[in-house]
Amino acid sequence: MKKVNEIKIDLDFRLKVEKELKKCNYNDNYVAFWCGVFSNFYPAYFYLDGKEWSSSEKYFMYMKAITFNDNEIAEKIYQSDNPKEIKKLGRLVKNFNNETWDKVKEGIMYRAVYAKFIQDGLCNRCIKEFQKQILNNHISI
């Protein structure tokens, strides 16, 4: 039998899930991945490559800097938890080459998003709510 505290925690968690789901733009077939927990800017903490990350955007931009050996920008990205600032820093990566980045960026983002949704309980529960829909960037409902 569950204790009163466990029931309250379960209810609080469910309310957080419902609040996040309300932020999402979706229909029976699609969920917009740029909203709520599905956004790369969403503050979800996870561990990957021996470090803690505060968002998938942070990991993605950090790895962009590392890919092009820009340790100075990589460190600035790692020190920030502001996704907008992180995105701006990612645009400053020295020696950036689009052809090289195109070859590796999808795998990098996959690892970040996978870690985020496996390790963060709220993100994990929210994605389970949309198992039948396709995550999509280009929907208007």
Disulfide bonds with the S-S distance in Angstrom:
none
